[in-house]
Amino acid sequence: MPVPSYEQIMLPLLAFAGDGNEHSIMGAVPHLAEHFDLTEAERNERIRTGQKKISHRTGWAKFNLKKAGLLEDVQHGIFRITDAGAGLLRENPPAIDTDFLMRFPAYVEFIESQGRNTGEGGAIVAPTPVGEETPEEVLERAYRGIHQTLAQDLLDRVKAGTPQFFENLVVELLVKMGYGGSRADAGERLGQTGDGGIDGIIKEDRLGLDVIYLQAKRWQATVGRPEIQRFVGALQGHRARKGVFLTTSTFSQDAKEYVSHVDSKVVLIDGAMLSRLMLDFDLGVSTVANYAVKRIDSDYFEEE
């Protein structure tokens, strides 16, 4: 099954702590992974911050149970069940979610405090979204959605530009990626050599110890194997070892397989990858806002 939501984890986590002993999230996770019969891949699935998803969601399950007064912290990273938590387990509830926790005054008070702190017009804001995702995961999903939409818009703009604009864009991108040194000495602009399938060259490093041969196609149609073969043939004619073929469209599967069997190192960059690289290296885009997601620095609170 997929990694369970933090709400699905709450009851098994409370039951795990039902022995009255002190526990940690690290100790609870293997038990929960067995309880939910997670595969090795699911146990190692990670969120954007690098934390394992099962550990992340277990932490949020513990957070909500603690706010309801069902678990309590004993010391840093260590928790145990409370009398209220043990009493709830004796009721044998079928499940626990955030709506269920509203029966506990401590949780209601916490929810209302969040509303007083962050809501407009006295609105109450829940500390975690109702459903499968934690707040960090909601932010991550929203970020991916914005990123994907922007990437498509960016590619549409590139396709609508002139061939000369595309040629300059390719060189600008490679310079931002660290090739060619400055824009001025990056290399010959694409479209000027017209030499047997080679559109241009760019220095691989600032000293120009090696060069990369380029081909750029502002196409709508799929680039097939014949185009790549001509490019590879041109590389061999120049005794070149490295080449980059860029297009605003896509490459056929045959073309992709072909480059994996040639002696020259040929990198294929399609429209989707091109737009991602433009976003990654801030070409044609600008930052309008930054949101920092912070967490407790445990080392700060350690006393010597």
Sequence and secondary structure as in RCSB ss.txt:
>XXXX:A:sequence
MPVPSYEQIMLPLLAFAGDGNEHSIMGAVPHLAEHFDLTEAERNERIRTGQKKISHRTGWAKFNLKKAGLLEDVQ
HGIFRITDAGAGLLRENPPAIDTDFLMRFPAYVEFIESQGRNTGEGGAIVAPTPVGEETPEEVLERAYRGIHQTL
AQDLLDRVKAGTPQFFENLVVELLVKMGYGGSRADAGERLGQTGDGGIDGIIKEDRLGLDVIYLQAKRWQATVGR
PEIQRFVGALQGHRARKGVFLTTSTFSQDAKEYVSHVDSKVVLIDGAMLSRLMLDFDLGVSTVANYAVKRIDSDY
FEEE
>XXXX:A:secstr
     HHHHHHHHHHHGGG   B HHHHHHHHHHHTT  HHHHH B TTS BHHHHHHHHHHHHHHHTTSEEEEE
TTEEEE HHHHHHHHH  S   HHHHTTSHHHHHHHHHHHHHH STT    SS SSS  HHHHHHHHHHHHHHHH
HHHHHHHHHHS HHHHHHHHHHHHHHTT SSSSTTSB  TTS  BTTB EEEESSTT SSEEEEEEE  SS B H
HHHHHHHHHHHHTT  EEEEEESS B HHHHHHHTTSSSEEEEE HHHHHHHHHHTTSS             GGG
G   
